Amino acid sequence: MLRIGLLSDTHHFLDENLFRHFDKCDEIWHAGDFGTIAIAEKLAAFKPLKGVYGNIDGQDIRSVYPEKLRWRSEGVNVFMTHIGGYPPRYNPAVKKELENNTPQLFICGHSHILKILFDERLHCLHMNPGAAGRQGWHSQRTAIRFTIDGTNMKECEVIELGPRG
């Protein structure tokens, strides 16, 4: 069983409250737009970190984190990228990949809109943790905490970090 802390779109700002919210997590996953490598390093020093780069991330982050990441967590096939869209409006390049090699869990960021949806057509859970940073059009900063137990994804909690400003 793994407890996961999921965030995205920190955009140069790391809320210190995340360390309290993710304290009992086994891993942290970041779905892109870290903003600075220092944010990634601080998260990685706290818990094991998996991440992908986002469209605002520079070469320092891109040299460490890939654009797309696939792995198996417990018994769940996971696919994470920054710009992915959502069911049924996936990014065209991602849609093709999802259809050709469907994961059980698809994670993306970019929209700054928190969404947790099950794609009935692909039989895939889609998660976007919204934005944990202060830059963007979102009004509430958010993250997600959930558990993977074998092939079950459960105990999903939305974390509200406060207003964007």
RODO-2510 file (C-alpha; in nm, 4 decimals, decimal comma):
residues 165
     n   res          X          Y          Z
     1     m     0,0000     0,0000     0,0000
     2     l     0,1296     0,3440    -0,0989
     3     r     0,0033     0,6841     0,0084
     4     i     0,0551     0,9458    -0,2627
     5     g     0,0665     1,3252    -0,2457
     6     l    -0,0149     1,4679    -0,5887
     7     l     0,0388     1,8277    -0,6955
     8     s     0,1014     2,0374    -1,0036
     9     d     0,1601     2,3904    -1,1213
    10     t     0,3572     2,5220    -0,8256
    11     h     0,4964     2,7954    -1,0543
    12     h     0,7908     2,9010    -0,8341
    13     f     0,5907     2,8782    -0,5080
    14     l     0,5941     2,5871    -0,2637
    15     d     0,3392     2,6127     0,0167
    16     e     0,5031     2,4919     0,3380
    17     n     0,1658     2,3445     0,4457
    18     l     0,2140     2,0735     0,1830
    19     f     0,4785     1,9140     0,4045
    20     r     0,2183     1,8705     0,6784
    21     h    -0,0457     1,7440     0,4351
    22     f     0,2004     1,4991     0,2743
    23     d     0,3700     1,3926     0,5979
    24     k     0,2106     1,0452     0,5988
    25     c     0,2571     0,9979     0,2230
    26     d     0,5102     0,7482     0,0898
    27     e     0,5717     0,9366    -0,2357
    28     i     0,5050     1,2748    -0,3920
    29     w     0,4099     1,3072    -0,7579
    30     h     0,4360     1,6433    -0,9376
    31     a     0,2563     1,6825    -1,2713
    32     g     0,4707     1,9650    -1,4069
    33     d     0,5312     2,3395    -1,3943
    34     f     0,7576     2,3221    -1,0915
    35     g     0,8945     2,6657    -1,1742
    36     t     1,2374     2,6097    -1,0203
    37     i     1,4617     2,3108    -0,9622
    38     a     1,4804     2,4192    -0,5962
    39     i     1,1137     2,3229    -0,5536
    40     a     1,1802     1,9766    -0,6960
    41     e     1,4869     1,9366    -0,4752
    42     k     1,2990     2,0396    -0,1606
    43     l     1,0167     1,7929    -0,2351
    44     a     1,2646     1,5141    -0,3212
    45     a     1,4528     1,5731     0,0056
    46     f     1,1241     1,5285     0,1936
    47     k     0,9832     1,2167     0,0173
    48     p     1,0615     1,0134    -0,2952
    49     l     0,9512     1,2295    -0,5897
    50     k     0,8232     1,1391    -0,9351
    51     g     0,7640     1,4269    -1,1738
    52     v     0,7365     1,5542    -1,5279
    53     y     0,8329     1,8910    -1,6655
    54     g     0,5715     2,1464    -1,7671
    55     n     0,5590     2,4153    -2,0314
    56     i     0,7078     2,6855    -1,8028
    57     d     0,9942     2,4687    -1,6769
    58     g     1,3463     2,5472    -1,7911
    59     q     1,6341     2,3244    -1,8929
    60     d     1,7365     2,2702    -1,5293
    61     i     1,4116     2,0812    -1,4670
    62     r     1,3868     1,9291    -1,8153
    63     s     1,7306     1,7732    -1,7726
    64     v     1,6072     1,5828    -1,4650
    65     y     1,2378     1,5172    -1,5314
    66     p     1,0867     1,3826    -1,8554
    67     e     0,7904     1,5181    -2,0511
    68     k     0,6017     1,1905    -2,0040
    69     l     0,6433     0,9273    -1,7376
    70     r     0,5045     0,5737    -1,7220
    71     w     0,5501     0,3366    -1,4313
    72     r     0,3802     0,0739    -1,2240
    73     s     0,2787     0,1706    -0,8717
    74     e     0,1717    -0,1353    -0,6744
    75     g    -0,0542    -0,3036    -0,9333
    76     v    -0,1555     0,0176    -1,1153
    77     n    -0,0196     0,1236    -1,4535
    78     v     0,0324     0,5034    -1,4272
    79     f     0,0901     0,7592    -1,7027
    80     m     0,1740     1,1211    -1,6165
    81     t     0,2366     1,4241    -1,8372
    82     h     0,1793     1,7953    -1,7899
    83     i    -0,0481     1,8835    -2,0831
    84     g    -0,3014     1,6074    -2,1239
    85     g    -0,6545     1,7411    -2,1369
    86     y    -0,9372     1,5409    -1,9830
    87     p    -1,2047     1,2907    -2,0856
    88     p    -1,3102     1,3065    -2,3659
    89     r    -1,1094     1,6195    -2,4626
    90     y    -0,7565     1,4866    -2,4433
    91     n    -0,4597     1,6580    -2,6050
    92     p    -0,4382     1,4917    -2,9528
    93     a    -0,0893     1,3449    -2,9002
    94     v    -0,1837     1,2133    -2,5558
    95     k    -0,5172     1,0752    -2,6794
    96     k    -0,3395     0,8507    -2,9284
    97     e    -0,1027     0,7250    -2,6581
    98     l    -0,3899     0,6654    -2,4151
    99     e    -0,5811     0,4659    -2,6748
   100     n    -0,2786     0,2587    -2,7815
   101     n    -0,1537     0,1833    -2,4296
   102     t    -0,4270     0,2650    -2,1780
   103     p    -0,3120     0,3108    -1,8179
   104     q    -0,5370     0,2555    -1,5171
   105     l    -0,4426     0,6041    -1,3891
   106     f    -0,3752     0,9079    -1,6077
   107     i    -0,2398     1,2222    -1,4370
   108     c    -0,1855     1,5669    -1,5828
   109     g    -0,1754     1,9294    -1,4760
   110     h    -0,1646     2,2505    -1,6834
   111     s    -0,5325     2,3541    -1,6697
   112     h    -0,5170     2,4680    -1,3039
   113     i    -0,8586     2,2998    -1,2702
   114     l    -0,8867     2,0173    -1,0193
   115     k    -1,0605     1,7167    -1,1790
   116     i    -1,0986     1,3569    -1,0789
   117     l    -1,2937     1,1690    -1,3445
   118     f    -1,3346     0,8109    -1,4557
   119     d    -1,3133     0,7726    -1,8323
   120     e    -1,5763     0,5067    -1,9022
   121     r    -1,4645     0,4592    -2,2625
   122     l    -1,0993     0,3912    -2,1735
   123     h    -1,1682     0,2434    -1,8261
   124     c    -0,9097     0,4823    -1,6841
   125     l    -0,9097     0,7128    -1,3812
   126     h    -0,8067     1,0691    -1,4691
   127     m    -0,6614     1,3021    -1,2040
   128     n    -0,5602     1,6656    -1,2294
   129     p    -0,4669     1,8106    -0,8892
   130     g    -0,5320     2,1704    -0,9989
   131     a    -0,2662     2,4266    -0,9121
   132     a    -0,0717     2,4469    -0,5854
   133     g     0,1013     2,7720    -0,6800
   134     r    -0,0037     3,1353    -0,6837
   135     q     0,0255     3,2107    -1,0570
   136     g    -0,2653     3,1433    -1,2911
   137     w    -0,6391     3,1812    -1,3181
   138     h    -0,7469     2,9454    -1,0408
   139     s    -0,9030     3,0939    -0,7273
   140     q    -0,8193     2,8118    -0,4828
   141     r    -0,4794     2,6388    -0,4571
   142     t    -0,5252     2,2605    -0,4453
   143     a    -0,3507     1,9235    -0,4261
   144     i    -0,4665     1,5620    -0,3862
   145     r    -0,3793     1,2842    -0,1449
   146     f    -0,4787     0,9229    -0,2218
   147     t    -0,3854     0,5619    -0,1616
   148     i    -0,2938     0,2830    -0,4019
   149     d    -0,3497    -0,0598    -0,2500
   150     g    -0,2702    -0,3344    -0,4988
   151     t    -0,4864    -0,2436    -0,7966
   152     n    -0,7260    -0,0273    -0,5925
   153     m    -0,7063     0,3502    -0,5881
   154     k    -0,8912     0,4793    -0,2841
   155     e    -0,9117     0,7317    -0,0008
   156     c    -0,8848     1,0242    -0,2411
   157     e    -0,8812     1,3580    -0,0608
   158     v    -0,8796     1,7061    -0,2066
   159     i    -0,6518     1,9422    -0,0171
   160     e    -0,7407     2,3098    -0,0270
   161     l    -0,4331     2,5226     0,0393
   162     g    -0,6080     2,8597     0,0406
   163     p    -0,6746     3,1360    -0,2078
   164     r    -0,4357     3,1921    -0,4958
   165     g    -0,3352     3,5406    -0,3843
***
